Amino acid sequence: MGYDSSASGIMTSGGSLANLTALLAARKDKAPHNVWEEGHNEKLAVLVSEEAHYCIDRAARILGLGDKGIIKVPVDQDFKIRTDLLPQYLNKAKADGLHVFCIIGCAGSTATGSYDDLDVLAEFSQAHNLWLHIDGAHGGAVVFSEKYQHLAKGIEKADSVAIDFHKMLMTPVLSTALMFKEGNKIYRTFAQRAQYLWDSPETEEWYNSAKRTFECSKPFLSAQVYLILKTHGMDIFEKNVNKLYDSAKLLAQLITAKPEFDLVHEPESNIVNFRYVPNKEMTIAELNSLNADIKKRLVASGNFYIVQTTIADQRTLRCSVMNPLTSKADFVELLNEIEKEAASILRSELAHV
């Protein structure tokens, strides 16, 4: 990731817990008072992309920020946070009596896998004394890939980063790394007395993981990652990320080549969103209904599993390429199956007219 020897990290049970822990550390470091000891006596807030994972919203609410404390910044046409709007949203928050202590960047976003401009976020956070956390739960894995690591350029400037090893790094669930640029800061987050576990809450004991996490008893999560690295070497992660990202680009090309398919965005990661549009005269509502029905039938068939999302009021078919053994033939068969299911749905509708 580009951190130096002062960095440290922990393994947590999933990205949601990692992001919550990071926001707790951010609040401890940047809030104007000690919420951990004193409780809330000032309205706190975070800045985050409107395309961020729902767990960021949930974590902020758990921290007691409330709806107004979760400031969602619009995204551009590539689904990246609009960094040009950050000063405006920060000033508006201050005018509303909110103290913003953290900004969260996406690497990548939930619906499309798009990467925010982390360099600009880092510059903004430093200029305004904000904690910068990167939710790289899904796409942070590119730090292992020479080919794709440019997507997360600037990640080394973040105060904290979450990366799921169980997403694209071949590790069984749940296994998430939460890294801190200044490793000692995580100890301050959970400082409290627990005489039956340790003598002093101030000492930094790496082997007492409860000093740095919510969890006390927990599985030996890092062992899974270690065994993969020990067995296959570091380049296994790079090969897997490259394969999945390359496969997503291939799927996008196959979609573009079919006139009745609409590629919603050029994929930056292993996430591809597309729609089946047999007739340009169909309304958005009709296309949304058609694509939702296609997804249901496709999953019910048992041959493929894809999900759906909504982008700019448009229901899309969302495919996350997770298996490195998925081939071009599989993609061709998927698109053919979608065409077949769509034809069946449209015939059924005509029969009822």
C-alpha positions in Angstrom: 0.0 0.0 0.0 3.0 2.3 0.3 2.8 2.7 4.1 6.1 2.8 6.1 7.2 0.9 9.2 5.1 3.1 11.5 1.9 1.5 10.0 0.0 -1.3 11.6 -3.2 -3.2 11.1 -5.7 -5.7 12.4 -7.9 -8.3 10.9 -11.7 -7.9 11.4 -14.7 -10.0 10.6 -15.8 -8.2 7.5 -15.6 -4.8 5.8 -18.6 -3.4 7.8 -16.8 -3.8 11.1 -13.5 -2.5 9.6 -15.2 0.7 8.3 -16.9 1.2 11.7 -13.7 0.7 13.5 -11.9 3.2 11.2 -14.6 5.8 11.8 -14.2 5.3 15.6 -10.5 5.9 15.2 -11.1 9.0 13.1 -13.5 10.4 15.7 -11.0 9.8 18.4 -8.3 11.6 16.5 -10.1 14.5 14.9 -13.2 15.3 17.0 -12.8 18.4 19.1 -13.8 16.5 22.3 -13.4 13.0 23.7 -16.7 11.3 22.8 -15.4 8.0 24.2 -15.2 9.4 27.7 -17.6 12.4 27.6 -20.3 11.5 25.2 -21.5 13.8 22.5 -21.6 17.5 23.2 -21.1 18.7 19.6 -22.7 17.7 16.3 -20.2 15.6 14.3 -20.3 14.7 10.6 -18.6 12.8 7.8 -18.3 13.5 4.1 -18.9 10.5 1.8 -19.8 9.7 -1.8 -23.5 9.1 -2.5 -22.3 5.8 -4.1 -20.6 4.5 -0.9 -21.5 1.2 0.6 -24.5 1.2 2.9 -22.3 0.1 5.8 -20.7 3.6 5.9 -24.1 5.1 6.5 -24.9 2.5 9.1 -21.5 3.0 10.9 -22.1 6.8 11.0 -25.5 6.2 12.6 -24.0 3.8 15.1 -21.6 6.5 16.1 -24.6 8.7 16.8 -24.1 11.2 13.9 -27.7 10.9 12.8 -29.1 11.6 9.3 -27.7 15.2 9.1 -24.2 13.9 10.1 -23.9 11.8 7.0 -23.2 14.3 4.2 -23.5 12.5 0.9 -21.6 14.2 -2.0 -22.9 13.7 -5.6 -20.9 11.7 -8.1 -19.9 12.5 -11.7 -20.8 10.6 -14.9 -18.2 8.0 -14.0 -19.7 7.5 -10.5 -16.8 9.1 -8.7 -17.2 11.6 -5.9 -17.3 15.1 -7.2 -14.2 16.6 -5.6 -15.0 20.0 -7.0 -18.1 20.1 -4.6 -16.2 19.2 -1.4 -15.5 22.8 -0.4 -19.1 23.7 -0.9 -20.4 20.8 1.1 -17.8 21.3 3.9 -18.7 25.0 4.2 -22.5 24.2 4.2 -21.8 21.7 7.1 -20.0 24.3 9.1 -22.8 26.8 8.5 -25.3 24.2 9.8 -23.2 23.8 13.0 -21.6 20.5 12.1 -18.0 19.6 12.8 -16.8 17.3 9.9 -14.0 15.1 11.2 -13.6 12.5 8.4 -14.0 12.0 4.6 -14.4 8.5 3.2 -13.2 7.6 -0.3 -14.4 4.6 -2.4 -12.1 2.1 -3.9 -14.3 1.2 -5.5 -18.0 2.2 -5.2 -20.7 -0.3 -4.5 -22.8 -0.2 -7.6 -20.2 0.2 -10.3 -16.8 -0.4 -8.7 -15.6 3.1 -9.6 -12.5 4.5 -7.9 -12.6 8.0 -6.4 -9.7 10.3 -7.0 -7.8 9.5 -3.8 -5.0 12.0 -4.5 -7.5 14.9 -4.5 -9.3 13.5 -1.4 -5.9 13.3 0.4 -5.0 16.9 -0.5 -8.5 18.1 0.6 -8.3 16.2 3.9 -4.9 17.5 4.7 -5.8 21.1 4.0 -8.8 20.9 6.3 -7.4 18.6 9.0 -9.8 15.7 8.2 -9.2 12.0 8.7 -9.1 10.2 5.3 -10.5 6.7 5.3 -10.5 4.6 2.2 -13.2 1.9 1.9 -11.3 -0.5 -0.3 -13.2 -3.5 0.9 -13.9 -4.5 -2.7 -11.4 -2.8 -4.9 -8.5 -2.2 -2.6 -7.1 -5.5 -3.7 -5.5 -3.7 -6.7 -2.6 -2.7 -4.4 -1.2 -6.2 -5.3 -1.5 -5.6 -9.0 1.1 -3.8 -11.0 -1.3 -3.5 -13.9 -4.2 -2.0 -12.0 -2.7 -0.4 -8.9 -2.9 3.0 -10.6 -6.7 2.9 -9.9 -5.9 3.4 -6.2 -3.2 6.0 -6.7 -3.0 8.1 -3.5 -4.1 5.3 -1.2 -0.8 5.5 0.7 -1.8 9.0 1.9 -4.9 7.8 3.7 -5.1 7.6 7.5 -6.8 4.2 7.3 -7.8 1.6 4.6 -10.1 -1.4 4.7 -9.5 -4.3 2.3 -11.5 -7.5 2.1 -9.3 -10.5 1.5 -12.5 -12.6 1.0 -13.5 -10.5 -2.0 -10.8 -10.8 -4.7 -7.9 -12.2 -2.7 -9.0 -15.9 -2.6 -9.5 -16.1 1.2 -12.5 -17.7 2.9 -15.0 -15.4 4.5 -14.7 -13.4 6.7 -11.3 -11.8 6.4 -10.8 -8.1 6.3 -7.6 -6.1 6.8 -7.9 -2.7 8.4 -4.6 -0.7 8.0 -3.6 2.5 9.8 -0.9 4.8 8.5 0.1 5.6 12.1 -0.4 2.3 13.8 -0.5 3.6 17.4 -3.7 5.5 16.8 -5.9 2.5 16.9 -4.8 1.8 20.5 -6.3 5.1 21.6 -9.6 4.3 20.1 -10.6 1.5 22.5 -8.6 2.6 25.6 -10.3 1.2 28.7 -9.7 -0.9 31.8 -10.1 -4.6 31.6 -8.1 -6.0 34.5 -8.7 -9.7 33.6 -7.1 -9.1 30.2 -4.3 -6.6 30.7 -2.7 -4.5 33.5 -2.7 -1.1 31.8 -5.0 0.4 29.1 -2.1 2.6 27.9 0.4 0.0 26.8 0.4 -1.0 23.1 0.4 -4.8 23.2 0.0 -6.3 19.7 -1.0 -9.7 21.1 -4.0 -8.2 22.9 -6.2 -7.6 19.9 -9.1 -6.5 22.1 -7.2 -3.3 22.7 -7.6 -2.5 19.0 -10.9 -4.1 18.0 -14.5 -4.6 19.1 -13.9 -8.3 19.2 -12.2 -10.1 22.1 -12.5 -13.8 21.2 -12.1 -14.1 17.5 -10.8 -16.6 14.9 -7.1 -16.5 13.8 -8.1 -14.6 10.6 -4.6 -13.8 9.5 -3.7 -17.5 9.3 -5.9 -17.9 6.2 -4.1 -15.1 4.4 -0.7 -16.3 5.6 -1.3 -19.9 4.4 -2.2 -18.7 0.9 0.9 -16.5 0.6 3.1 -19.3 2.0 1.7 -21.8 -0.4 1.4 -19.8 -3.6 3.6 -16.7 -3.1 2.6 -13.0 -3.2 1.9 -13.0 -7.0 -1.2 -15.3 -6.6 -3.1 -12.2 -5.5 -1.8 -10.1 -8.5 -2.8 -12.9 -11.0 -6.3 -13.2 -9.5 -7.0 -9.5 -9.6 -5.7 -9.1 -13.1 -7.7 -12.1 -14.3 -11.0 -10.8 -12.8 -10.5 -7.2 -14.0 -9.5 -8.4 -17.5 -12.6 -10.7 -17.6 -14.9 -7.8 -16.7 -13.5 -5.8 -19.7 -14.1 -8.9 -21.9 -17.7 -9.1 -20.8 -18.1 -5.4 -21.4 -16.9 -5.9 -25.0 -19.3 -8.7 -25.6 -22.2 -6.6 -24.3 -21.2 -3.7 -26.5 -21.2 -5.9 -29.6 -24.8 -6.9 -29.1 -27.3 -4.2 -30.4 -30.0 -5.1 -27.9 -27.7 -4.7 -24.9 -26.8 -1.4 -23.3 -23.5 -1.1 -21.3 -24.2 1.3 -18.5 -20.5 2.1 -17.8 -17.1 1.1 -18.8 -15.9 -1.1 -15.9 -12.9 0.0 -13.8 -13.0 -3.2 -11.7 -14.7 -6.6 -11.9 -18.2 -5.1 -11.7 -20.2 -4.7 -15.0 -23.6 -3.1 -15.2 -25.8 -3.5 -18.3 -29.4 -3.5 -19.5 -31.3 -5.5 -22.1 -33.1 -2.9 -24.3 -34.9 -4.6 -27.2 -36.8 -1.5 -28.2 -35.6 2.1 -27.8 -39.2 3.2 -27.6 -39.8 1.4 -24.3 -40.2 3.6 -21.3 -37.8 3.5 -18.3 -40.5 1.9 -16.2 -41.1 -0.8 -18.9 -37.3 -1.5 -19.2 -36.9 -1.6 -15.4 -39.7 -4.2 -15.2 -38.2 -6.2 -18.0 -34.7 -6.3 -16.6 -36.0 -7.1 -13.1 -37.9 -10.1 -14.5 -34.9 -11.2 -16.5 -32.8 -11.2 -13.4 -35.4 -13.2 -11.4 -35.7 -15.8 -14.1 -32.0 -16.1 -14.6 -31.3 -16.8 -11.0 -34.3 -19.2 -10.7 -32.9 -21.2 -13.6 -29.9 -22.1 -11.5 -27.4 -21.7 -14.3 -26.2 -18.2 -13.5 -26.2 -15.8 -10.6 -26.2 -12.1 -11.1 -27.7 -9.3 -9.0 -29.3 -5.9 -9.9 -28.9 -2.3 -8.9 -30.5 1.0 -9.8 -28.4 3.7 -11.5 -30.0 7.1 -12.3 -33.5 5.5 -12.0 -32.5 2.7 -14.3 -32.7 -0.9 -13.1 -29.5 -2.7 -14.3 -28.2 -6.2 -14.4 -25.1 -6.2 -12.3 -22.4 -8.9 -12.8 -19.5 -9.2 -10.4 -16.8 -11.5 -11.9 -15.4 -13.4 -8.9 -14.3 -16.7 -10.3 -11.0 -16.7 -12.2 -12.1 -19.8 -14.1 -15.0 -18.0 -15.7 -14.4 -18.0 -19.5 -15.5 -16.2 -22.6 -17.8 -19.1 -23.3 -19.5 -18.6 -20.0 -20.1 -14.9 -20.8 -21.5 -15.8 -24.2 -23.8 -18.4 -22.7 -24.9 -15.8 -20.1 -25.9 -13.2 -22.7 -27.6 -15.8 -24.8 -29.6 -16.9 -21.8 -30.6 -13.3 -21.1 -31.9 -13.0 -24.7 -33.9 -16.2 -24.4 -35.5 -15.2 -21.0 -36.3 -11.7 -22.4 -38.0 -13.2 -25.5 -40.1 -15.5 -23.3 -41.1 -12.5 -21.1 -42.1 -10.3 -24.0 -44.0 -13.1 -25.7 -46.0 -13.7 -22.5 -46.8 -10.0 -22.2 -48.0 -9.9 -25.8 -50.2 -12.9 -25.2 -52.0 -11.0 -22.4 -52.6 -7.8 -24.4 
